[in-house]
């Protein structure tokens, strides 16, 4: 692909979808890492190699509820000829001091409790009479029934080898091992491992804060009264939801009227809480396309990468697009077209990968697959434009829903896939194989 | 499968995984629906058929930036012999009053603006001289350059049929159509459609509030100092994260000491914000298994379905499990075993489906598939127990990670699949086909 400086950047140049996406991804850098509480880091990318500070388990401990004993004392034990041992007390999990288990002695031990000094192995309670003198038991008596701990005698009905039912110190991980590598995405088991090795905070790339605003004097907040010529604002809702779905913390500003000064002031106001700004509408060739008007002049000519560029893309829907960065921190801004289907498709193609790039994820794109087109007639697509039609996918087949019109939001709500018709294809016959992007 | 009343419910009865899950799903009912703001309803299940109150678009409108004209006035127009029309003003989106377009007249019109009275079709601005008298243009002059709106004359270079570039009222959806059916999961496009038809609130089943607490006197909060015999609490972190991942609003209470009274008081305290309670630890046969002690007696004997039952399951890990409901609202409670791998596997098998059932989702389970076992030696599994080993899955193959030990949290953090070894299988040779549950 050509690099930006050598491209023809004239007003009427038409860019490919791939070029536009490359430019966005070349500009959007992963967010600076911060320390977060474990649960706030769910779904985030780790930026440090995490080393284990202490072995897990930190001490030899019992994997069963039972009795900690010496091996020789229970050699040859059976139900008929049990080994009868003196019970010297309890070893509960979390108990600091453990009794010493001498010859002929047993300590009642709980799962997870440290193997007490002197003991060599553990016999499960089910292999004993539980100290009741009445044959095998299936459980221990509750501690609350004898708060002073177990005493008396226990009959053991089976022998055990040394270190049976004992989890060795360090058998999970050892101090100095690498628990997790930088780049790991933190899901629940990874959060669990970090907690297990004692980490309360972890260094990750945070979720990006995405500010979504729609533009258009015709837009009315849902739930309010619609006057003639007005429609409800749907883009700011759909894209805020989509940004959250993509992993962002998304703020919906709502609809801004078609006034370049108001729009510029609103965007500047929002910069403080934005890692990425997304606007819809006002990017085409009309006289009231105020996003273009407001943002074309915001760049600092002395700063590379500053300013927003408006382009025509070889795609349908979504031909007019704006992209650049604004404000003192060069906050990236994507200006999407205003038709609801155009803005949603543009979000999928450009904003979602940008959000994932900000998170430091490597896998930026939706899964895609080949599918057989099921349709009553051939699909048509304009020459020289990559078309993204809405469809439903199942079992290797895809069926278009609705037409190509970029105002068809009801059909979009039925779709779970985008059918991709390449630039050089003007017609796709039913039964042909097509590329399909799988949504959600 | 047998139904509950005919089962042997003796203390030493061993239940199958399937029986236990069936009992849970027979008890957990979808949450009562509530009205939520659109964006709060993302990912929730709609419980009403939503009917379209107004047609979309609500009026005939332009799909292009251009000029609204009468068809006869531009018949035969070409760049050489343009149709020259008198421009009577602008029609912007959101503008209440539109000018009447008479013979020989044109109104400059923006995308989304209503087709003004008298006009029959729209010609894109690219088919005109934009009123500048200098050949074809590619865009309009900004409104701010002439705030009073367009005037003068425009030369149109191409003819258009009636209603070209016009989106008909109701061409997306018509008033009275069903926009979305009850049972629809609200993703971004569905949220967009609801906004587009003017809905600010929507009736859905809310996300369940899940309270997670771990039990054990040995548990220390990560980040704090570990004394001898203590370990860090990891279960409450892993399961809170997992509950959020499953769609719940999850609260981590943290670790509660092994004291039945304190535990009972804590659980009663948390009931007010819980749609589901999850505990870990204290459910086995040990003397300090206080969850069992605290909850075995909470049920109201006169109330069907009240109380928590503790069971042995034919599974590994995860043999001891508790399930029931507590409190005045019969809040469901799942008491999971305390070993980290046991509690995580139990979450996947029982809690995640319960959360999804509370949400009213139909698809409760993780996807599963068949895979070829790649392993240096045969897997062994105890007879009569369904074993869930951790593995990594790729391209139809699964490789075990770590061993069967239920304390191996480092290996769990490397896994992305559970390998299922059925109850009647004691050994699985490398190269065999196994069932695999795909995690996240």
Interface residues (C-beta under 8 A of the other chain):
Chain A: X11 X12 X38 X39 X42 X54 X56 X57 X58 X59 X63 X65 X90 X92 X93 X94 X95 X96 X98 X108 X110 X111 X112 X113 X114 X125 X126 X138 X139 X140 X141 X142 X143 X144 X150 X167 X171 X172 X173 X177 X179 X180 X187 X188 X189 X190 X191 X192 X193 X194 X195 X196 X197 X198 X199 X200 X201 X216 X217 X218 X219 X221 X222 X223 X224 X226 X227 X228 X229 X230 X231 X232 X233 X234 X235 X236 X237 X238 X239 X240 X241 X242 X244 X245 X252 X257 X258 X260 X284 X285 X286 X287 X288 X289 X293 X338 X339 X340 X344 X405 X406 X407 X408 X409 X410 X411 X412 X413 X415 X440
Chain B: X11 X12 X38 X39 X42 X52 X54 X56 X57 X58 X59 X63 X65 X90 X92 X93 X94 X95 X96 X98 X108 X110 X111 X112 X113 X114 X125 X126 X138 X139 X140 X141 X142 X143 X144 X150 X167 X171 X172 X173 X177 X179 X180 X187 X188 X189 X190 X191 X192 X193 X194 X195 X196 X197 X198 X199 X200 X201 X216 X217 X218 X219 X221 X222 X223 X224 X226 X227 X228 X229 X230 X231 X232 X233 X234 X235 X236 X237 X238 X239 X240 X241 X242 X244 X245 X252 X257 X258 X260 X284 X285 X286 X287 X288 X289 X293 X338 X339 X340 X344 X405 X406 X407 X408 X409 X410 X411 X412 X413 X415 X440
